[in-house]
């Protein structure tokens, strides 16, 4: 691992396993075996979930203890390379998540969020600092661009797919077929929007509150 995020992901998903840590302190190295403990924690929406933890946390970085942080700085070329790498990572993880949801390996409720979810994510990132906020905004922008390229009408990716199909056929689609594709595409987008709003409402507990009003 090279940073805290990589270690955090590894620990959260490693409950029931034994992790081997190689620690360096004042030039001396030692190996420690640690088994993550399963604990309850709340996500940014306030819902409880089970994750693995070993009892460590990063040092908050501010002007008083910035010397304790390992800060990586990049020049223009280095920054472009790192941003391209990060963009590739976000893109690949997005398509992997979409494929996992389509094949049933991952719950769709865990892999999507809408305006309400984005609000909570940005609010959470704001409390961590400007750098985290800037990173989240970049990830959200990239995710929206990736989603927009999906081959669904009325998304840009859907129009590009139709143009490609017409290019292969060397003639436009019949009007009825084109109209049917547009109607199906709009229907899917509307259904997805309704589902995403439902997931967001469920995450913040609004669905349970509404249910309790009608079910005693």
N, C-alpha and C positions, 0 to 999 in steps of 0.2 A: 504494500500500500504506500501511497505517497501523500495522502492528506486525510483529514478527519472524516470527510464524507465517505470515502471508501471503507474506512474502518467501521463506521457506524452501520453501513449497509451490511457488512459482513457479520457484525455482532447480532443485529436484529434478526437475521435469518438463520442464526446458528444455534438456536436453543436445542439442547440434547446432544450437542457435539462438544468436543474438547478442542479449544483453540490454543495454538502455540505462539506465544509472544516472545520476540527477541528484543530486550530492552537495553538501551545504552545510557549510562549515567556517569558523567565525568570520565569518559574513556573506557569504563568497565562495562562489559557485556554479560548478560545473564538471560537464561531462558525460563519463562514462566508458563505453566499450563493452566488455563482458565476455562471453566464451563459456564456459559451464560445462564443467568437465572431468568425464568419466565415471570414477567411482572405485568401489571395492568398500567396502561398509560392512556392519556387522552390525546387525540389528534387535534388538528387546528380547528375542527368543527365541534370539539367538545365531547366526542364519542369515545368510549373506552375500547381499548384493543389490547391484545396480548403481544408482547414483543420480548426479545432477549436483551439482557443488559448485564454488564460486568462491573458497574459502579464507577465508571470514569466519565469525565466530561472535559470539553475543551476549555482553555483559559479565555474568558472574555477579553477581546482585544479593544483597548481604548488608548488614549494618549498617555495614561499612567503606566501601562504595562506593555506597550507595543514592542518593547525589546524582547519580550518573552515569546513573541509570535514568529513563526518562520514565514515571512512574506515573500512571495515570488513576484518579481517584476519582469516585464517583457518590453523589448523594443518594438518598433512598428512591425517588423517582419515576424518576430516571435509571437506578437499578439495576434497577427493574422493567422499564423499556423495554429495557435491554440484555439482561436475562435472557430476555425474550420473543423478542428478535431471535436470541439464541443458541439458544433452544429451537426456533425455526422453522428455523434453519440445520441443527441436528442432525436434526430430523424430515425435512426435505427431502432431505438427503444420505443418510439411511437408506433412504428409499423409492427414491431414484435408484439407490443401490447394489443394492437388491433387484431393481429392474427390469433393471439391467445384467446381473445374474447370471441372471435368467430368460431374457433375450434372448441370452445368450452373449457379451455385450460384455466381461464381467469374469468372471474365474475365481471360482467359489464358494469355493475354498480361500483366496483372498485377502480375501474379504469377510465371513467368519464366524470366530468364536472362542468358546470355551466357558470353563468354570471355570478350566482350566489357563492359558488365554490371559489371562483376567481377572487371575489372580494375578500373572503377569509384568508386565502393564500397570500394576497398582497398585504393584508393587514398584519399577518404573522411575519412576513418578510420585513415590513417596515419596522417592527420592533427589534429586529436583529441588526439593522444598520443599512446604510445606503447601498453598500456593495451587494448585499443579499437581495435588496429590492431591485437593483439594476439587473442582477442575474435572473431573477424570477420574471421580470418584464421581458427580457430577451428570450427566455424559454417559452413564455406564453405566446410571444410574437411568432416564434419559430413553429410552435404547435399549431397556431391558427393557419399559418402558411401551408404547413404539411396537410392539414385537414382540407384546406381549400383545393388541394391538388388531387383529392380522391375522385375517382371516376363516377361521380354522381351529379346529375342535373339538380339544382341550378348552379353547382359549384364550377369554378373555372376548369377543374380537372375533368368534369363531365363534358363541358363544351369542347375541350381539347380532344377527348376520346371520340366524340362524335365527328369532329373534323378529321381525325385520323382515319376513322371508319369510312367516311365519305371519300377520303383521298385514296384508300385502298380499293373501294368500289368504283372510283372515278365517276361518280354521279351522286347527287344528293339523295338522302333517304326519302321515302314517300311521306307526304304530309301527315297522313294518319299515324304512321309509325313514329315520326318525330313528335307528334302531339302526345302519343301514348307514353313515350319515353319521358317527356317533360312532366306529365301528370304523375307518373310513378315516382320520378325523382323528387318532385315537390312533396309528394305524400310521405316518402321515406324521411326527408329532412324534417318535416313537421312532426312526424312520429318520434324521431330522434330528439327533437327539441323538447317535446312533452316528457319523454323518458328522462332526459337530463335534468329538467326542472324537478321532476318527482324525486330523483336521486338526491338532489341538493336539499330539497325540503325534508327528506327522510334523514339526511345527515345532521341537520340542525335540530331535529326532533319535532318539526312542525307536523309531520304526518301522525306521529303518536298523539300529539295534543288534539288534533282534529278527530282522530279515532276515539279518544277518550270522551269526547263530547257526545258521541252517538252510542258508544258501547260502554255500559256500566259493569 
